[in-house]
Amino acid sequence: MSNQPHKANTLFAKENYTWMIIGAVIIALGMVLMSGGKSADPNVFDTNEVYGAVRITVAPILIVLGLLVEVYAIFKKSNKTA
């Protein structure tokens, strides 16, 4: 029996977790951009608020980009030598 601490084998390396956090932040940013505020007058429908370029184009692109970063983070091989 040795007194040295046993190093646990983890599924991902630190770099993988960093990429996962980056992907989660990108997804969260896309969700925030897609969410909307309430209208000043609830009886008036403003198409510019609902169908703006940020909500319809930019936010979904960010969410898909974040998901691609997450896939990259999962499949990235670590450079550590066991």
CNS distance restraints for C-alpha pairs under 8 A (distance, minus, plus):
assign (resid  12 and name CA) (resid  16 and name CA) 5.81 0.50 0.50
assign (resid  12 and name CA) (resid  17 and name CA) 6.95 0.50 0.50
assign (resid  12 and name CA) (resid  74 and name CA) 7.83 0.50 0.50
assign (resid  12 and name CA) (resid  78 and name CA) 7.39 0.50 0.50
assign (resid  13 and name CA) (resid  17 and name CA) 6.68 0.50 0.50
assign (resid  13 and name CA) (resid  78 and name CA) 5.98 0.50 0.50
assign (resid  13 and name CA) (resid  80 and name CA) 7.98 0.50 0.50
assign (resid  14 and name CA) (resid  18 and name CA) 6.27 0.50 0.50
assign (resid  15 and name CA) (resid  19 and name CA) 6.32 0.50 0.50
assign (resid  15 and name CA) (resid  78 and name CA) 7.57 0.50 0.50
assign (resid  16 and name CA) (resid  20 and name CA) 6.21 0.50 0.50
assign (resid  16 and name CA) (resid  73 and name CA) 4.99 0.50 0.50
assign (resid  16 and name CA) (resid  74 and name CA) 6.71 0.50 0.50
assign (resid  16 and name CA) (resid  76 and name CA) 6.82 0.50 0.50
assign (resid  16 and name CA) (resid  78 and name CA) 7.62 0.50 0.50
assign (resid  17 and name CA) (resid  21 and name CA) 6.22 0.50 0.50
assign (resid  17 and name CA) (resid  73 and name CA) 7.21 0.50 0.50
assign (resid  18 and name CA) (resid  22 and name CA) 6.31 0.50 0.50
assign (resid  19 and name CA) (resid  23 and name CA) 6.15 0.50 0.50
assign (resid  19 and name CA) (resid  69 and name CA) 6.84 0.50 0.50
assign (resid  19 and name CA) (resid  70 and name CA) 6.95 0.50 0.50
assign (resid  19 and name CA) (resid  72 and name CA) 7.86 0.50 0.50
assign (resid  19 and name CA) (resid  73 and name CA) 5.26 0.50 0.50
assign (resid  20 and name CA) (resid  24 and name CA) 6.15 0.50 0.50
assign (resid  20 and name CA) (resid  69 and name CA) 7.15 0.50 0.50
assign (resid  20 and name CA) (resid  70 and name CA) 5.37 0.50 0.50
assign (resid  20 and name CA) (resid  73 and name CA) 5.64 0.50 0.50
assign (resid  20 and name CA) (resid  74 and name CA) 7.74 0.50 0.50
assign (resid  21 and name CA) (resid  25 and name CA) 6.18 0.50 0.50
assign (resid  22 and name CA) (resid  26 and name CA) 6.31 0.50 0.50
assign (resid  22 and name CA) (resid  66 and name CA) 7.77 0.50 0.50
assign (resid  22 and name CA) (resid  69 and name CA) 7.60 0.50 0.50
assign (resid  23 and name CA) (resid  27 and name CA) 6.22 0.50 0.50
assign (resid  23 and name CA) (resid  65 and name CA) 7.83 0.50 0.50
assign (resid  23 and name CA) (resid  66 and name CA) 4.43 0.50 0.50
assign (resid  23 and name CA) (resid  67 and name CA) 6.51 0.50 0.50
assign (resid  23 and name CA) (resid  68 and name CA) 7.77 0.50 0.50
assign (resid  23 and name CA) (resid  69 and name CA) 5.10 0.50 0.50
assign (resid  23 and name CA) (resid  70 and name CA) 5.29 0.50 0.50
assign (resid  24 and name CA) (resid  28 and name CA) 6.07 0.50 0.50
assign (resid  24 and name CA) (resid  66 and name CA) 6.47 0.50 0.50
assign (resid  24 and name CA) (resid  70 and name CA) 7.48 0.50 0.50
assign (resid  25 and name CA) (resid  29 and name CA) 6.09 0.50 0.50
assign (resid  25 and name CA) (resid  66 and name CA) 7.67 0.50 0.50
assign (resid  26 and name CA) (resid  30 and name CA) 6.28 0.50 0.50
assign (resid  26 and name CA) (resid  62 and name CA) 6.24 0.50 0.50
assign (resid  26 and name CA) (resid  63 and name CA) 6.66 0.50 0.50
assign (resid  26 and name CA) (resid  65 and name CA) 7.44 0.50 0.50
assign (resid  26 and name CA) (resid  66 and name CA) 5.02 0.50 0.50
assign (resid  27 and name CA) (resid  31 and name CA) 6.26 0.50 0.50
assign (resid  27 and name CA) (resid  62 and name CA) 6.35 0.50 0.50
assign (resid  27 and name CA) (resid  63 and name CA) 4.59 0.50 0.50
assign (resid  27 and name CA) (resid  64 and name CA) 7.68 0.50 0.50
assign (resid  27 and name CA) (resid  65 and name CA) 7.73 0.50 0.50
assign (resid  27 and name CA) (resid  66 and name CA) 4.94 0.50 0.50
assign (resid  27 and name CA) (resid  67 and name CA) 7.07 0.50 0.50
assign (resid  28 and name CA) (resid  32 and name CA) 6.18 0.50 0.50
assign (resid  28 and name CA) (resid  63 and name CA) 7.72 0.50 0.50
assign (resid  29 and name CA) (resid  33 and name CA) 6.18 0.50 0.50
assign (resid  29 and name CA) (resid  59 and name CA) 7.75 0.50 0.50
assign (resid  29 and name CA) (resid  62 and name CA) 7.42 0.50 0.50
assign (resid  29 and name CA) (resid  63 and name CA) 7.92 0.50 0.50
assign (resid  30 and name CA) (resid  34 and name CA) 6.11 0.50 0.50
assign (resid  30 and name CA) (resid  58 and name CA) 7.58 0.50 0.50
assign (resid  30 and name CA) (resid  59 and name CA) 4.35 0.50 0.50
assign (resid  30 and name CA) (resid  60 and name CA) 6.46 0.50 0.50
assign (resid  30 and name CA) (resid  61 and name CA) 7.71 0.50 0.50
assign (resid  30 and name CA) (resid  62 and name CA) 5.09 0.50 0.50
assign (resid  30 and name CA) (resid  63 and name CA) 5.18 0.50 0.50
assign (resid  31 and name CA) (resid  35 and name CA) 6.17 0.50 0.50
assign (resid  31 and name CA) (resid  59 and name CA) 6.67 0.50 0.50
assign (resid  31 and name CA) (resid  63 and name CA) 7.16 0.50 0.50
assign (resid  33 and name CA) (resid  54 and name CA) 6.77 0.50 0.50
assign (resid  33 and name CA) (resid  55 and name CA) 6.23 0.50 0.50
assign (resid  33 and name CA) (resid  58 and name CA) 8.00 0.50 0.50
assign (resid  33 and name CA) (resid  59 and name CA) 5.59 0.50 0.50
assign (resid  34 and name CA) (resid  54 and name CA) 7.25 0.50 0.50
assign (resid  34 and name CA) (resid  55 and name CA) 4.63 0.50 0.50
assign (resid  34 and name CA) (resid  56 and name CA) 7.58 0.50 0.50
assign (resid  34 and name CA) (resid  59 and name CA) 5.43 0.50 0.50
assign (resid  34 and name CA) (resid  60 and name CA) 7.62 0.50 0.50
assign (resid  35 and name CA) (resid  55 and name CA) 7.54 0.50 0.50
assign (resid  36 and name CA) (resid  49 and name CA) 7.88 0.50 0.50
assign (resid  36 and name CA) (resid  50 and name CA) 7.75 0.50 0.50
assign (resid  38 and name CA) (resid  42 and name CA) 7.85 0.50 0.50
assign (resid  39 and name CA) (resid  44 and name CA) 7.83 0.50 0.50
assign (resid  39 and name CA) (resid  46 and name CA) 7.91 0.50 0.50
assign (resid  46 and name CA) (resid  50 and name CA) 6.81 0.50 0.50
assign (resid  47 and name CA) (resid  51 and name CA) 5.60 0.50 0.50
assign (resid  47 and name CA) (resid  52 and name CA) 7.67 0.50 0.50
assign (resid  48 and name CA) (resid  52 and name CA) 5.25 0.50 0.50
assign (resid  50 and name CA) (resid  55 and name CA) 7.45 0.50 0.50
assign (resid  51 and name CA) (resid  55 and name CA) 6.66 0.50 0.50
assign (resid  51 and name CA) (resid  56 and name CA) 6.19 0.50 0.50
assign (resid  52 and name CA) (resid  56 and name CA) 6.16 0.50 0.50
assign (resid  53 and name CA) (resid  57 and name CA) 5.40 0.50 0.50
assign (resid  53 and name CA) (resid  58 and name CA) 6.70 0.50 0.50
assign (resid  54 and name CA) (resid  58 and name CA) 4.77 0.50 0.50
assign (resid  54 and name CA) (resid  59 and name CA) 5.98 0.50 0.50
assign (resid  55 and name CA) (resid  59 and name CA) 5.45 0.50 0.50
assign (resid  55 and name CA) (resid  60 and name CA) 7.50 0.50 0.50
assign (resid  56 and name CA) (resid  60 and name CA) 6.87 0.50 0.50
assign (resid  57 and name CA) (resid  61 and name CA) 6.38 0.50 0.50
assign (resid  58 and name CA) (resid  62 and name CA) 6.24 0.50 0.50
assign (resid  59 and name CA) (resid  63 and name CA) 6.29 0.50 0.50
assign (resid  60 and name CA) (resid  64 and name CA) 6.21 0.50 0.50
assign (resid  61 and name CA) (resid  65 and name CA) 6.02 0.50 0.50
assign (resid  62 and name CA) (resid  66 and name CA) 6.02 0.50 0.50
assign (resid  63 and name CA) (resid  67 and name CA) 6.26 0.50 0.50
assign (resid  64 and name CA) (resid  68 and name CA) 6.23 0.50 0.50
assign (resid  65 and name CA) (resid  69 and name CA) 6.28 0.50 0.50
assign (resid  66 and name CA) (resid  70 and name CA) 6.26 0.50 0.50
assign (resid  67 and name CA) (resid  71 and name CA) 6.31 0.50 0.50
assign (resid  68 and name CA) (resid  72 and name CA) 6.19 0.50 0.50
assign (resid  69 and name CA) (resid  73 and name CA) 6.09 0.50 0.50
assign (resid  70 and name CA) (resid  74 and name CA) 6.27 0.50 0.50
assign (resid  71 and name CA) (resid  75 and name CA) 6.28 0.50 0.50
assign (resid  72 and name CA) (resid  76 and name CA) 5.77 0.50 0.50
